[in-house]
Amino acid sequence: MISSLIIYSSTDGHTKTICKRIIDFLKDENVVRLVTLNEAKNLNLSEFNRIIIGASIRYGKHSKELYKFIELNKNILNEKENVFFSVNVVARKPEKNTPDNNPYITKFLKISKWKPKKIAVFAGKIDYPNYKFFDKYIIKLIMFITKGPTDTSKSYEFTDWSKVEGFAKEINQNI
Ligand SMILES: Cc1cc2nc3c(=O)[nH]c(=O)nc-3n(C[C@H](O)[C@H](O)[C@H](O)COP(=O)(O)O)c2cc1C
């Protein structure tokens, strides 16, 4: 049996949805625990063979809590099969959707000084109807500037689910 811990840092839940899709494609011999970053703080990480961390971007940043968690647990993370992925909407653009060309991955690697064994980036979701007034119009402005969708009556899911599935299958091969 392989015990996998999947930790997500999310504001609106899309990163959790991606984690669940990864779980669907992990092999049956995986025992998986899915937790928030906050819940992960109270776990004994050494009990798991594999640790996967997924985190979304908000206003240009991964959460401070994510960096704190990695700083505190870097040594134990490095002893494990470890994986990191970021979720952001810049990654909807083909020229920004790989670990090598996505600016948030570059920034994450620089700030965290952690080198995950496997890295991915997935395009997220714009969920205008569920955003608060301020967020809705800031995101609309950013979308306008970056030639994205601006109809605030709709949600837009940019996630390439076949890429998520492929990533989960790659994870399977590593243990
Ligand atoms: C208030 C807000 C700010 C965001 N800022 C950025 C950003 O700076 N860059 C980016 O690529 N995506 C940005 N996004 C898009 C999110 O990364 C995307 O919606 C993602 O799916 C959110 O994942 P979550 O639901 O797990 O939090 C932002 C979204 C919101 C709602």
The ligand as a Tripos MOL2 file, in Angstrom:
@<TRIPOS>MOLECULE
LIG
   31    33     1     0     0
SMALL
NO_CHARGES

@<TRIPOS>ATOM
      1 C1         -9.6890   37.4970   -6.2190 C.3       1 LIG1
      2 C2         -8.9550   36.6470   -7.2000 C.ar      1 LIG1
      3 C3         -7.6660   36.9630   -7.6000 C.ar      1 LIG1
      4 C4         -6.9890   36.1690   -8.5350 C.ar      1 LIG1
      5 N1         -5.7320   36.5260   -8.9220 N.ar      1 LIG1
      6 C5         -5.1040   35.8030   -9.8760 C.ar      1 LIG1
      7 C6         -3.8200   36.1930  -10.3490 C.ar      1 LIG1
      8 O1         -3.2370   37.1710   -9.9030 O.2       1 LIG1
      9 N2         -3.2650   35.4480  -11.3400 N.ar      1 LIG1
     10 C7         -3.8670   34.3440  -11.8650 C.ar      1 LIG1
     11 O2         -3.3210   33.7190  -12.7750 O.2       1 LIG1
     12 N3         -5.0720   33.9320  -11.4150 N.ar      1 LIG1
     13 C8         -5.6950   34.6390  -10.4390 C.ar      1 LIG1
     14 N4         -6.9220   34.2540   -9.9900 N.ar      1 LIG1
     15 C9         -7.5260   33.0510  -10.5360 C.3       1 LIG1
     16 C10        -7.4510   31.8710   -9.5630 C.3       1 LIG1
     17 O3         -6.1390   31.4240   -9.4230 O.3       1 LIG1
     18 C11        -8.3760   30.7930  -10.1040 C.3       1 LIG1
     19 O4         -9.6800   31.2750  -10.0160 O.3       1 LIG1
     20 C12        -8.2620   29.4700   -9.3790 C.3       1 LIG1
     21 O5         -9.0920   28.5310  -10.0330 O.3       1 LIG1
     22 C13        -8.6580   29.6080   -7.9300 C.3       1 LIG1
     23 O6         -8.4890   28.3850   -7.2700 O.3       1 LIG1
     24 P1         -9.1980   28.0940   -5.8880 P.3       1 LIG1
     25 O7        -10.6740   28.0310   -6.1630 O.co2     1 LIG1
     26 O8         -8.6500   26.7890   -5.4720 O.co2     1 LIG1
     27 O9         -8.8360   29.2010   -4.9480 O.co2     1 LIG1
     28 C14        -7.6180   35.0300   -9.0660 C.ar      1 LIG1
     29 C15        -8.9270   34.7080   -8.6670 C.ar      1 LIG1
     30 C16        -9.5950   35.5010   -7.7530 C.ar      1 LIG1
     31 C17       -10.9890   35.1400   -7.3540 C.3       1 LIG1
@<TRIPOS>BOND
     1     1     2 1
     2     2     3 ar
     3     2    30 ar
     4     3     4 ar
     5     4     5 ar
     6     4    28 ar
     7     5     6 ar
     8     6     7 ar
     9     6    13 1
    10     7     8 2
    11     7     9 ar
    12     9    10 ar
    13    10    11 2
    14    10    12 ar
    15    12    13 ar
    16    13    14 ar
    17    14    15 1
    18    14    28 ar
    19    15    16 1
    20    16    17 1
    21    16    18 1
    22    18    19 1
    23    18    20 1
    24    20    21 1
    25    20    22 1
    26    22    23 1
    27    23    24 1
    28    24    25 2
    29    24    26 1
    30    24    27 1
    31    28    29 ar
    32    29    30 ar
    33    30    31 1
@<TRIPOS>SUBSTRUCTURE
     1 LIG1         1 GROUP 0 **** ****
